[in-house]
Amino acid sequence: MNKVNNKLLELEQEFLKVQNDLSSRIELENNFIIEEIKNIAGVDLAYWNIGDKTFGTCCIVIIDYYSKEVIEKVYSYGQVVVPYIPGFLAFRELPLILEAVKKLTVEPDLYMFDGNGYLHFRNMGIATHAAMYLKKPTIGVAKSYLKIGNVDFMMPDNKVGSYTDILVDGEVYGRALRTSKNVKPIFISCGNWIDLDTCTNITMDCINKESRLPIPVRLADLETHKMREKLAK
């Protein structure tokens, strides 16, 4: 048990150094012209166990930003060898994400992740971390709230498009966004190379009556469930 704990501690220290190095490259402002955004990719992952081994699949679904039609779907899968360590999920997910990206024939202008971005203990959620490798603006869209320290979020008004900012030590980390009336909010945050208002606007532009989640993320989520069921057999 001590060997396992020591290995996890070593990994944490290694991962922490990488996060600290990458955090200096975070830019919470748009590096693109919004009118030039045409294709948006939704990214999600799912896991399953076989014996003592963990496997995962990453699904990416690209939609046309204006028509909302699906342009391309790809997936990757394989054994997951990085253990789950809270706050360092990106190291577990990134290999499968990058493997799926290699299969794309359409280049996304922006990626939306089922997960957090700047709304993270060290501002390095999967959406932010992955952006460093994808070289594209990214948005984090989480279904549940990641509590940082003792900071709770304030529930937004029960109106479509209402939001409340999430402040940690006086800094805005993300938003609780009400995308549909009478439905729980989602939690959005900048990944990289995008500002929070633009994240909010793009997310709301991708909402329809079928889900509180933006279309790219919802479709990617559905694909991971399908692929997990298929691959786990």
C-alpha positions in Angstrom: 0.0 0.0 0.0 2.9 2.4 0.8 4.3 1.7 -2.7 1.0 2.6 -4.3 0.7 5.8 -2.2 4.2 6.8 -3.0 3.5 6.3 -6.7 0.4 8.4 -6.5 2.3 11.1 -4.7 5.0 11.1 -7.3 2.4 11.4 -10.1 0.7 14.3 -8.2 3.9 16.2 -8.0 4.7 15.5 -11.7 1.2 16.6 -12.8 1.3 19.6 -10.6 4.5 20.9 -12.2 2.9 20.4 -15.6 -0.2 22.3 -14.6 1.8 25.2 -13.1 3.9 25.4 -16.3 0.9 25.4 -18.6 -1.1 27.9 -16.5 1.2 30.7 -17.6 -0.2 30.2 -21.1 -3.8 30.8 -20.2 -5.4 33.7 -22.0 -9.0 34.5 -21.2 -9.7 36.6 -24.3 -10.9 35.8 -27.8 -8.2 35.1 -30.3 -10.7 34.7 -33.1 -13.5 36.6 -34.8 -16.8 35.2 -33.7 -18.3 35.5 -37.3 -15.6 33.1 -38.5 -16.7 30.3 -36.2 -18.3 27.6 -38.4 -17.6 24.2 -36.9 -17.9 23.4 -33.2 -16.7 20.1 -31.7 -18.2 18.5 -28.7 -15.9 16.2 -26.6 -16.8 13.6 -24.0 -15.4 10.4 -22.5 -16.8 7.3 -20.8 -15.1 4.5 -18.9 -15.7 0.9 -18.0 -13.9 -1.9 -16.1 -13.0 -5.4 -17.2 -11.4 -7.3 -14.4 -8.9 -5.0 -12.8 -8.3 -3.0 -15.9 -10.0 0.3 -16.9 -10.9 1.2 -20.4 -12.2 4.4 -21.9 -13.6 5.9 -25.1 -13.5 9.5 -26.3 -16.2 10.6 -28.7 -16.0 13.9 -30.7 -19.0 15.2 -32.6 -18.6 18.2 -34.9 -21.7 20.3 -35.8 -22.2 23.3 -38.1 -22.6 26.2 -35.8 -25.4 27.8 -37.9 -27.4 24.8 -39.1 -26.6 22.7 -36.0 -26.3 19.7 -38.4 -23.7 17.0 -37.6 -20.7 17.1 -39.9 -18.5 14.4 -38.4 -18.3 11.9 -35.6 -15.1 10.0 -34.5 -14.1 8.0 -31.5 -11.0 6.5 -29.9 -10.8 3.8 -27.2 -8.2 1.9 -25.2 -6.9 1.0 -21.8 -6.6 3.8 -19.3 -3.3 3.5 -17.4 -3.3 6.8 -15.5 -5.1 6.5 -12.2 -7.9 8.8 -11.2 -6.5 11.6 -9.1 -8.8 14.5 -8.1 -7.8 17.7 -9.9 -5.7 16.0 -12.5 -8.3 14.4 -14.7 -6.8 15.8 -17.9 -3.8 13.5 -17.6 -6.2 10.6 -17.6 -8.3 11.8 -20.5 -5.9 13.6 -22.8 -4.3 10.6 -24.6 -7.7 9.4 -25.7 -8.8 12.9 -26.8 -5.7 13.4 -28.9 -6.1 10.0 -30.5 -9.7 10.8 -31.5 -8.6 14.3 -32.8 -6.2 12.5 -35.2 -9.1 10.9 -36.9 -11.0 14.1 -37.7 -11.1 15.1 -41.4 -12.9 18.4 -40.5 -11.0 21.0 -38.5 -13.1 22.4 -35.7 -12.9 26.2 -35.0 -13.7 25.6 -31.4 -14.0 22.7 -28.9 -16.6 22.3 -26.2 -15.8 19.8 -23.4 -18.0 17.9 -21.1 -16.0 19.2 -18.1 -14.5 22.2 -16.6 -11.9 24.7 -17.8 -10.8 27.7 -15.7 -13.3 26.6 -13.1 -10.8 24.3 -11.5 -8.5 24.3 -8.4 -5.6 25.5 -10.4 -7.6 26.8 -13.4 -6.5 23.8 -15.4 -9.6 21.7 -16.1 -9.7 19.5 -19.1 -11.0 22.3 -21.5 -8.0 24.5 -20.5 -5.4 21.8 -20.5 -6.5 20.3 -23.8 -6.5 23.7 -25.5 -2.7 23.8 -25.1 -2.4 20.8 -27.4 -5.4 21.5 -29.7 -4.3 25.1 -30.4 -8.0 26.1 -30.6 -10.3 28.1 -28.3 -12.1 25.9 -25.9 -15.1 26.0 -23.5 -15.8 23.9 -20.4 -19.4 22.8 -19.9 -20.0 20.9 -16.7 -23.3 19.2 -15.6 -22.4 19.4 -11.9 -20.6 22.0 -9.7 -16.9 21.6 -8.8 -16.7 23.2 -5.4 -13.4 25.0 -4.9 -12.5 25.7 -1.3 -15.7 26.7 0.5 -17.2 28.6 -2.4 -20.8 27.8 -3.3 -22.5 29.1 -6.4 -25.6 31.3 -6.3 -28.5 29.8 -8.2 -29.4 32.0 -11.2 -32.9 33.3 -11.8 -35.4 30.8 -13.3 -35.2 32.4 -16.7 -33.5 31.2 -19.9 -30.1 32.8 -20.2 -29.9 33.9 -16.5 -26.5 33.3 -14.9 -24.5 34.1 -11.8 -20.7 34.4 -11.8 -18.7 32.1 -9.6 -16.1 34.1 -7.7 -13.1 32.5 -5.9 -11.0 34.9 -3.9 -12.5 37.8 -5.8 -11.8 36.3 -9.3 -14.4 35.0 -11.7 -13.8 31.3 -12.4 -16.9 30.5 -14.3 -20.7 30.8 -14.4 -23.8 29.0 -13.3 -26.0 29.3 -16.5 -29.7 28.6 -16.7 -30.1 27.3 -20.3 -33.7 26.2 -19.8 -36.5 27.3 -17.5 -37.3 24.9 -14.6 -34.2 22.9 -15.2 -30.9 22.8 -13.2 -28.2 25.2 -14.4 -25.0 24.1 -16.1 -21.5 25.4 -15.2 -19.5 27.0 -17.9 -16.0 28.3 -17.9 -13.4 29.5 -20.3 -11.0 26.9 -21.6 -8.5 29.1 -23.3 -8.3 31.9 -25.9 -11.9 32.9 -25.3 -13.7 35.2 -22.8 -16.5 34.3 -20.5 -19.2 36.4 -22.3 -18.4 34.7 -25.6 -18.5 31.3 -23.9 -22.0 32.2 -22.6 -23.2 33.4 -25.9 -21.9 30.4 -27.9 -23.3 28.0 -25.3 -26.8 29.6 -25.5 -26.7 29.6 -29.3 -26.2 25.8 -29.1 -29.2 25.1 -26.8 -32.4 23.5 -28.1 -35.4 22.0 -26.4 -34.0 18.6 -26.1 -31.5 19.2 -23.3 -30.0 21.8 -20.9 -26.6 21.0 -22.5 -25.3 22.6 -25.7 -25.8 20.4 -28.7 -22.2 19.4 -29.3 -21.7 18.3 -25.7 -25.0 16.5 -25.6 -24.3 14.6 -28.8 -20.8 13.7 -27.7 -22.3 12.5 -24.4 -24.8 10.3 -26.2 -22.1 8.9 -28.4 -19.9 7.8 -25.5 -22.8 5.9 -24.0 -23.4 4.1 -27.3 -19.7 3.3 -27.8 -19.2 2.2 -24.2 -22.0 -0.3 -24.5 -20.6 -1.5 -27.8 -17.0 -1.7 -26.8 -17.5 -3.1 -23.3 -18.9 -6.3 -25.0 
